[in-house]
Amino acid sequence: MMVTVKLFNQLQRFAPAGQGVFEERLPSGASLNDLLRQLKIPATVPRTTLVNGRRVADDAQLAANDEIVLMSPIEGG
């Protein structure tokens, strides 16, 4: 299945060819954890994850045509 991945801020370094937005092929029934492993994003990297605009846990199941957004946490004050 194909999903759209958008990497922002420091997470762009894990994008293939440095592209912040790209399509990624995953096996049917894959989870967000599977995608993170495939992109070689360590679990220790702080991030906020959205799937189709909603925050999700790393064990969330993905579906074809999902849009996954990974970004560094925002700090401010």
N, C-alpha and C positions, 0 to 999 in steps of 0.2 A: 504494500500500500504506500501511497505517497502522502507526505505531510509537508506543510510549509513551516520553515523554521526562521525566526527572526532573533538574532543575537545583538544585544546592545552593550555599550560601555566596554568594560574589560573582557566580557565574554566573547567579543568578536574575534579574539585571537584563536578560538576553537573552530571558527568557520572555515570550510574548505575554500581555498583560494582567497581568503580574506574577505569574502562576501558576507555582509551582515544579514542578507535575506536570501534564502535558497530553498530548493525542494530536496527532501531526503526520503529515500526509500527504506521502509521498515517491513519486517515480516508481519503478516496479519496477526492481530492479537497482541501486538507489542505494547509495552508500557512506557511511561516517561523514563523510567530507569534504563530501559533498553536503548532509548535514544541517547541518553546521557553517556552511556558506555560507548555507543557507536561513535559519538563525537569526541570521546576521550575527555569529557568534562569531569574532573574529580568531584566526589561527593563533598569534599571539604571546601569547595569554592562557594562563597556566599552568593545567593541569587534569589530572585523572585521569579516564579514560573507561572505563566498564564496559558491556559489552553482554551481557545475560542473566547478569550476575554475574561475567564474566571480563574482565580487562584486554585491550584491543585497540588496534591501531594505527589511525591516522586513515584508512588506505586499506581498512579492513575493510568487507566487503560486509554490508549489512543485509537482513533478511527481514521479511516481514509479521509483526506482533505481537511484534517484538523489544522489549525494555525497555532503553533507553539511559540510563545515569546519568552525569552530568557534575558533577564537584565540584572545588573548589580543592584543591591539594595540602595535606596536613596537616603542620604542623611542630610540633615539640615537643622537649623535652629534659629 
